[in-house]
Structure formats: C-alpha cells, structure tokens
Amino acid sequence: MTTAPKTPRTTKTTVPKKPVAKRVTKPRAATKKVEPVKKRFTYGPIIIAVLLLILFSPLYYKYVVNGFKGAWHWINDIGEYPDYRNYKSFNIHVSEKYTIHGIDVSYAQGKIDWPKVKAMDENGLHLTFAFIKATDGVNYIDPTFQRNWREAAKTGLICGAYHFFRPEKDGKTQARWFLKTAKLEPNDMPLVVDIEKLDGTSPERMRIQLDACLSYLKYRSPVKPIIYSGLSFYTDYLKGYFDEYPLWIAHYDQPEQRISQASKWQFWQHSSKATVNGIKHAVDFDTFKGDSAAFRQVLIQ
C-alpha cells in the first residue's frame, strides 16, 4: 500500500480588521409638547335661550310686566290721595279698594260703540255697568235710550235706566211714564230717579212729588228705586227724608272721605270728564261701594 504524498498545509493569512468607527449619536433636540387647544366657553347662546324662555313664558307677563306696570303707576300716582290711582286712558283717579265701575250716558254722548266700551281696560280697571237715561218729565224719551239699552246689554254690561225728575210735574205721572218706557229684566240694576234742582218749586213741594214718584216705583218694580243727586242738593233738601232708598251721589274730583261723612252712598259719580273708548264725548264715571258679591245683591233677581 502506497501512501499519497502529503500536501503541505497552507497557512491561512489573517487580514487585520479595520477598527469599526463608533457611531456617534447626536442628542435629540427636545420637542415641545403640543397642548390641545381649549375651546372657549361662550355664554351668549345660553343668555339668548333664557331670554326667549322668559319672553314666551306666561309668568313673564304675570310678574315681570306687571311689576314694571306697578312701578310706573307708583311714579305716576305721586301726589295722589292714599290708595288712589290715576288711570290716564280713562282720565280718572279713583281708590284701588273699589273694583266695580261704570258710566252713565244719554243723548249727550252721541252714538256709542258699546263693544269698544266693554273691551276697554287699563291695568285691571274696566267697566261693569252702565246707567242709561230713559225719560224726562211726563212725556220725553231720550232718543238714544232704546239703542243704548239694547246694545249695551249685548256686550255683557249690567244696565240700569234713569229718569230725570221734574219737581213741578206730578210725581206719580212721571213714575208711570218711566215704567212704561224702561222694561226691567233679571240682572238689571234698579230704576233710578235723578233729582238735581227745584225748578222754581219749594223744597216741600219737591219732596211731596218725589215721594209720590218713589212710592209708585217701589210698589210696582221688583226692588226699591235708587235716588241720584248732587252732594250739595242732597244735604240741603233730601237728607233725612228719603234715607230708606239707596243713594247714588255726585261729587266730582274729591276724596271718598268727604262724601262718606255726608252720606251713605251706594254709587258714586266722581268724574264728569272721563274718556272711554267707543264714546266720542266726555262721560260721567261711577263707582260701586262694594265687591262683586255685594253688587250682585243689588241686581234684580
């Protein structure tokens, strides 16, 4: 067996490695932290919403508006008597403790638009009743009576008729003429006899004829008639003679205390210069002494 000659082993040459350059890392620049943008809160929409809610709320009109009205009335009423208020649209001032108000009319007021009269209101003051002139003496009928009597009642106003008394004429005849003209119905006010002057007769003669008229009406109508008179005429000629009858007294632009000391009034005509929608001329303004329950007791049942 022969042995192949051995190949001499080659020596592996080692190549020296280049030194690896170290990577120099630059320090990172510090980054600014971005803050989230905050939304700015606005009160505008909320304020608008609240205002709209208030404006369209019934409470706004009940409390806020009425509050302003009350403040305005307080300023407007400076200088008035205590408890009195000045109602400019009606051109009157009257005590707040009375709530039943009315007017009295005749041909002097012309053609009246009664729905406008009924609808008028200022800060709660409105008209409840109307006295309407029917007759005068023994043969005169007010030319506007029938229309006023019919149209005023249609609006819901409580109506009453009055007769202008003439002392020189027979009292009983005047009463008959009055009853023939004014036809009363339930919820009407009692008949009224308006006595304002002597017309050349003596006080005694006037009282005799007035008594005849009132007595006839008392026994031929459902309730006692009312006497209307001015305060001076009443105190001079009537007081103490006809105290059984309800009294409607006229005394203008004076505090209630003065007429209450002189008379036991049920109705008070306190102005002759009132302005009322639907009436082109000045009109007398009246107040009832009592509340709505007391007023109903006065009416014909």
Beta strands, then each sheet from edge to edge (+ up, - down):
strand 1: 84-87
strand 2: 92-95
strand 3: 101-105
strand 4: 121-122
strand 5: 125-126
strand 6: 129-136
strand 7: 140-141
strand 8: 158-164
strand 9: 192-194
strand 10: 226-230
strand 11: 247-250
strand 12: 267-274
strand 13: 283-288
sheet 1: 1+ 2-
sheet 2: 7+ 6- 3- 13+ 12- 11- 10- 9- 8-
sheet 3: 4+ 5-
end
